[in-house]
């Protein structure tokens, strides 16, 4: 395939998805990684796309490259996160084997969790410490700690997750878009998120409504791959989706 043909296909894929990873392009176009990198570099110079770590995004997409630190996100949308978190925690049943992803909305679940017969696994150091402090059985996966999100990532973490079979997982996301799916700025976190979801029977994305139609550089799951728990639907399209659930107002646990 000529370079012009490959590059045209890359732009078509970006028009449809908003963002795409290098690995996806290598598979879809059946080209070498070095060839795709040259194509992306060429298209970036022509300002036809924006290169990001691990892939590319459309110049016209609503892609967010900004990644706030945990401390900066904790004070944002507190009421909405608590509503989502309270409902998510109510879904935990006796003897569940639960994965809790790193993030501030998943962190908000912990004060509402009451099920002590369940076992919890997390890739967030702060989550693990808080769960243990509250007397829950918790396993913290091993690997490299990313400073911005305080999440554990890396090949060791991914390999450890392969040995687990979770009944439910509760995941955070930076973006939730019908076309681009669930996305995050960092490819290392995307790999861990994708692996945790693959190892889970029931998958939940905890997502405030402001994250709908936002696209970060790296997709870790399709929009239909999980039930989305949110505080409200921004329009009628989301209201009609069976996998989008608006968290009801629930009383605090006793």
C-alpha positions as CSV (number, residue, x, y, z in Angstrom):
1,X,0.0,0.0,0.0
2,X,1.3,3.4,-0.9
3,X,1.9,6.0,1.8
4,X,-0.8,8.3,0.4
5,X,-3.3,5.4,0.7
6,X,-2.3,4.6,4.2
7,X,-2.5,8.2,5.3
8,X,-5.9,8.6,3.7
9,X,-7.1,5.6,5.7
10,X,-5.6,7.0,8.9
11,X,-7.5,10.2,8.4
12,X,-10.7,8.3,7.7
13,X,-10.3,6.3,10.9
14,X,-9.7,9.5,12.9
15,X,-12.8,11.1,11.4
16,X,-14.8,8.2,12.6
17,X,-13.2,7.7,16.1
18,X,-11.6,11.0,17.1
19,X,-8.5,9.3,18.3
20,X,-6.6,6.0,17.6
21,X,-3.6,4.2,19.1
22,X,-0.5,3.2,17.2
23,X,-1.2,-0.4,18.0
24,X,-4.6,-0.2,16.4
25,X,-3.2,1.4,13.3
26,X,-0.5,-1.3,12.9
27,X,-3.2,-4.0,13.1
28,X,-5.8,-2.3,10.9
29,X,-3.4,-1.2,8.2
30,X,-1.1,-4.3,8.4
31,X,1.9,-2.1,8.4
32,X,5.0,-2.0,10.6
33,X,5.2,0.3,13.6
34,X,8.0,2.3,12.1
35,X,5.9,2.9,8.9
36,X,2.9,4.1,10.9
37,X,5.1,6.4,13.0
38,X,6.4,8.0,9.8
39,X,2.9,8.4,8.5
40,X,1.7,10.1,11.7
41,X,4.8,12.3,11.7
42,X,4.1,13.4,8.1
43,X,0.4,14.0,8.7
44,X,1.2,16.0,11.9
45,X,3.6,18.2,10.0
46,X,0.8,18.9,7.5
47,X,-1.5,19.7,10.4
48,X,-4.0,17.0,9.4
49,X,-3.8,15.3,12.8
50,X,-2.3,15.8,16.2
51,X,0.3,13.2,17.3
52,X,0.0,12.2,21.0
53,X,1.9,9.6,23.0
54,X,0.9,6.2,21.7
55,X,-1.2,7.3,18.8
56,X,-3.0,10.3,17.2
57,X,-6.1,12.4,17.4
58,X,-8.2,14.3,14.9
59,X,-7.6,18.1,14.8
60,X,-11.4,18.5,14.9
61,X,-12.1,16.2,17.8
62,X,-13.0,17.4,21.3
63,X,-10.0,15.5,22.6
64,X,-8.7,16.5,26.0
65,X,-5.0,16.1,26.6
66,X,-5.1,17.7,30.0
67,X,-4.6,15.4,33.0
68,X,-5.2,16.9,36.4
69,X,-3.5,15.6,39.5
70,X,-5.7,13.7,42.0
71,X,-5.5,16.5,44.6
72,X,-6.9,19.0,42.0
73,X,-9.8,16.7,41.0
74,X,-10.9,15.8,44.5
75,X,-12.8,19.1,45.1
76,X,-14.6,19.0,41.8
77,X,-18.2,17.8,41.4
78,X,-18.3,16.4,44.9
79,X,-22.0,16.1,45.1
80,X,-22.3,14.4,41.7
81,X,-19.5,12.0,42.5
82,X,-21.0,11.1,45.9
83,X,-24.4,10.3,44.3
84,X,-22.7,8.1,41.7
85,X,-20.4,6.5,44.3
86,X,-23.2,5.8,46.8
87,X,-25.2,3.9,44.1
88,X,-22.2,2.0,42.8
89,X,-21.4,0.9,46.4
90,X,-24.9,-0.4,46.8
91,X,-24.3,-2.9,43.9
92,X,-21.7,-4.8,45.9
93,X,-23.1,-8.1,47.1
94,X,-21.9,-10.7,49.6
95,X,-18.9,-12.7,48.5
96,X,-18.3,-10.4,45.5
97,X,-14.7,-10.2,44.2
98,X,-14.4,-6.5,43.3
99,X,-11.9,-4.4,41.3
100,X,-11.8,-0.7,42.1
101,X,-9.9,1.4,39.6
102,X,-7.8,4.5,40.5
103,X,-9.6,7.8,40.4
104,X,-11.6,10.3,42.5
105,X,-15.0,9.0,41.7
106,X,-14.1,5.5,42.5
107,X,-12.4,6.8,45.7
108,X,-15.8,8.3,46.6
109,X,-17.3,4.8,46.7
110,X,-15.2,3.7,49.7
111,X,-17.1,5.6,52.5
112,X,-20.3,4.0,51.2
113,X,-19.1,0.4,51.0
114,X,-20.6,-1.8,53.7
115,X,-20.1,-5.3,52.4
116,X,-17.3,-6.9,54.5
117,X,-17.7,-10.4,53.0
118,X,-16.5,-9.2,49.6
119,X,-12.8,-9.0,48.6
120,X,-11.4,-5.9,47.0
121,X,-8.5,-5.4,44.6
122,X,-7.3,-2.0,43.5
123,X,-4.4,-0.3,41.6
124,X,-4.7,2.8,43.7
125,X,-2.5,3.1,46.8
126,X,-4.8,5.5,48.6
127,X,-7.8,3.3,47.8
128,X,-6.0,0.3,49.2
129,X,-5.0,2.0,52.4
130,X,-8.5,3.5,53.0
131,X,-10.2,0.1,52.4
132,X,-7.8,-1.6,54.8
133,X,-8.3,1.2,57.4
134,X,-12.0,0.5,57.3
135,X,-11.5,-3.2,57.9
136,X,-12.1,-4.6,54.4
137,X,-10.1,-7.4,52.8
138,X,-8.0,-5.7,50.1
139,X,-5.2,-6.7,47.7
140,X,-3.1,-4.0,46.1
141,X,-1.6,-4.9,42.8
142,X,2.1,-4.4,42.3
143,X,3.9,-2.2,39.7
144,X,5.0,1.3,38.9
145,X,3.2,4.3,40.5
146,X,2.2,7.1,38.2
147,X,2.4,10.4,40.1
148,X,-0.4,12.4,38.4
149,X,-3.1,9.8,39.2
150,X,-1.4,7.7,41.9
151,X,-2.3,4.6,39.9
152,X,-0.2,1.5,39.7
153,X,0.6,0.6,36.1
154,X,3.2,-1.4,34.1
155,X,3.7,-4.9,32.8
156,X,3.9,-6.5,36.3
157,X,0.5,-5.0,37.2
158,X,-1.1,-6.1,33.9
159,X,0.3,-9.7,34.3
160,X,-1.0,-9.9,37.9
161,X,-4.5,-8.9,36.7
162,X,-4.6,-11.8,34.3
163,X,-4.8,-14.2,37.3
164,X,-8.0,-12.6,38.7
165,X,-11.6,-13.2,37.8
166,X,-13.6,-10.4,39.2
167,X,-17.4,-10.5,39.7
168,X,-17.6,-6.7,39.2
169,X,-15.2,-3.8,38.4
170,X,-15.8,-0.1,39.0
171,X,-13.8,2.0,36.6
172,X,-13.0,5.7,36.2
173,X,-12.6,7.4,32.9
174,X,-11.4,10.8,31.5
175,X,-13.8,10.7,28.6
176,X,-17.0,8.8,27.5
177,X,-17.9,9.2,23.9
178,X,-20.3,7.0,21.8
179,X,-17.8,6.8,18.9
180,X,-14.4,6.9,20.6
181,X,-15.5,4.9,23.7
182,X,-13.9,5.2,27.1
183,X,-10.6,7.0,27.0
184,X,-7.7,8.2,29.2
185,X,-4.6,10.3,28.5
186,X,-2.0,7.7,29.4
187,X,-1.5,4.5,27.5
188,X,-0.1,2.7,30.6
189,X,-3.3,3.3,32.5
190,X,-5.4,2.4,29.4
191,X,-3.7,-1.0,29.3
192,X,-4.5,-1.7,33.0
193,X,-8.0,-0.5,32.7
194,X,-8.6,-2.6,29.7
195,X,-7.2,-5.7,31.3
196,X,-9.2,-5.2,34.5
197,X,-12.4,-4.9,32.5
198,X,-11.5,-8.1,30.5
199,X,-11.2,-10.0,33.7
200,X,-14.5,-8.8,35.1
201,X,-18.0,-10.4,34.7
202,X,-19.9,-7.1,35.3
203,X,-18.3,-3.8,34.3
204,X,-19.3,-0.4,35.6
205,X,-17.9,3.0,34.5
206,X,-18.4,5.8,37.0
207,X,-18.7,9.0,35.0
208,X,-20.0,12.5,35.8
209,X,-22.1,13.9,32.9
210,X,-19.4,16.5,32.1
211,X,-17.2,13.6,30.7
212,X,-19.7,12.6,28.0
213,X,-18.5,13.5,24.5
214,X,-15.0,14.2,25.8
215,X,-12.2,12.2,24.1
216,X,-8.7,11.5,25.6
217,X,-5.9,10.1,23.5
218,X,-6.1,6.4,24.4
219,X,-9.2,4.2,24.3
220,X,-9.5,1.4,26.8
221,X,-13.0,0.1,26.0
222,X,-15.9,0.6,23.7
223,X,-18.9,2.6,24.9
224,X,-21.1,-0.5,24.8
225,X,-18.6,-2.6,26.9
226,X,-19.8,-1.4,30.3
227,X,-22.8,0.0,32.3
228,X,-22.2,3.7,32.7
229,X,-23.3,5.1,36.1
230,X,-23.7,8.9,35.9
231,X,-25.4,11.8,37.7
232,X,-27.6,12.9,34.8
233,X,-27.9,12.5,31.0
234,X,-26.9,15.6,29.0
235,X,-29.4,14.8,26.2
236,X,-32.1,12.4,25.0
237,X,-29.7,10.1,23.1
238,X,-28.0,9.1,26.4
239,X,-31.4,8.7,28.1
240,X,-32.3,6.0,25.5
241,X,-29.1,3.9,26.0
242,X,-29.7,0.8,28.0
243,X,-26.2,0.8,29.4
244,X,-26.5,4.4,30.8
245,X,-27.9,4.5,34.3
246,X,-28.6,7.7,36.2
247,X,-27.8,7.1,39.9
248,X,-30.8,7.5,42.1
249,X,-30.7,9.4,45.3
250,X,-30.0,6.9,48.1
251,X,-29.8,7.3,51.8
252,X,-26.4,7.1,53.5
253,X,-25.5,3.5,54.6
254,X,-26.3,2.8,58.2
